[in-house]
Amino acid sequence: MALHQIQAASRSPGETRLRILAATRSLLAQKGRRGTTTREIADLAGVNEATLFRHFGHKDALIDQCIEHYCSTVELQELLASLDGDLELDLQRIAMALMQRMENVRDLIVMSLAEEESGGSASDAAWRAPTAIKKIVAEYMAKRVANGELSGNPLFLARFFMGMTFSYVMGRKRFPEEYAPEPKGVIEFQVGMFLNGARKR
């Protein structure tokens, strides 16, 4: 038995699955969906293609699972479920969670935007998590609208609130001069802008 076969045999199914997902993410970030092959993924993960197919079925299913694995909404759901305090502080905590999350999956966001332009199925999978997050944030906004702290359509409020974070995270390479402040300062500015606008009072 070859060394790589011995090493593969010693891994648990869960470990093998995680290695495949990590390899998929790495190659997607470099080559996109169309440029990534299952053979390359298997080689990078240290498994054979049969193992990859046994775990995920086919390439599209693997990519969907990869995106869903790395774009989980669980942490944000848990955070929002724990919020019931000061509106400004709550929004700062939400913005920080969104910023950290977007930074962590920025490579997948870039890939999904490129796929969207070419009509790739990976872009559909990539937008499921942001859509779910928008719904979760909108539910929080709806509660604040209901108790009179905010006004407006909760879905629009969620979308524009998330959009401020998105534009900041995605623009960090193109507009580096805007990235001097610490994230805390950026978030405080964002929340202040969201709640109060820019007009001098």
Secondary structure, 3 states (H helix, E strand, C coil): CCHHHHHHHHCCHHHHHHHHHHHHHHHHHHHHHHHCCHHHHHHHHCCCHHHHHHHHCCHHHHHHHHHHHHCCCHHHHHHHHHCCCCHHHHHHHHHHHHHHHHHHCHHHHHHHHHHHHHCCHHHHHHHHHHHHHHHHHHHHHHHHHHCCCCCCCHHHHHHHHHHHHHHHHHCCCCCHHHHCCCHHHHHHHHHHHHHHCCCCC
